[in-house]
C-alpha cells in the first residue's frame, strides 16, 4: 500500500464517525423543551412545522400530542 493510499484510508475512517453523528442530532427531552400536553392559546403541535403526525416531533423525543405545545414551537410562515 502506498503512503498516499494509507493516508486517504485512515483520514476517511476518522471522518465517518463524525459524519454519522452530524446526521442524527439528539432530540430534546420533553422536560428540556418544556413540553405540555395542552395547547398554548391557539398554538399547538398540530400547526407546528416540527410536528410529524401522528405522534412525533423532529426535536422532542418520545410521543407528543397534536394538542400539545413546547418552547420549540415553530409556526409556518
N, C-alpha and C positions, 0 to 999 in steps of 0.2 A: 504494500500500500504506500502510495506516495504521501509526502508530508502534507501537501495541499488537500488531498482527499481526506486525510485523517482530521485536519482542522475543520473542514466542512462538516464531516460526520459528527465530531464532538460539539462543534458550535451549534449545529442544528438540533442535537439532542438536548442541549441546555435550554433552547428556546421553547421546545414543546411543552414542558410543564407550565411555563408562564402563559403561553397561548391558551392552554386548556382552562386555566383559572380565569382568564380575561373573558372567556365565552360564557362562563357560568357564575355570574356575580351572585353573592349571597343575598338572600332576601331578609328584610327586617322581621323581627318577631312582632306579633300583634301589640305587645307592650311597647316596643320601640316606636311603632307607628301610631301609638295611642288609638288603636282601633276600637271602635264601639259598634255594637250590633244595631244601633239605631241611626237614622239619618241626622245630619246637621242642617236643620231647616229644610230647604228644598234640595240640598246636596246629598247624594247617596252614591254608593258604589255602582249602581245601575247606570249612572250617567258619567262615570269616571272613565277616562281613556285608558287607565291601567287595569280595569276590571276585565277578567277573562271568564265569560259565562261557562258553566253555570255557577261555580263556587270558587273561583281562583282569582289571584291578583298577580301582576307582574313584579310587584315589590314587597308584598306582605306574604309571609309564609303561612301555610295552612289554609283551611277553608274560610271564606269570607261570605257574608250575606250580601245580596244585591241591595238590601235595605240598610247596610252598614255604612260607615264613614271612617276615615282616618286622616292624619295630617298630611299624607302624601297625595291627597285628592287632587286630581287634575281634570278640569273641565275642558272639553274640546273647544277649540277656537271657532 
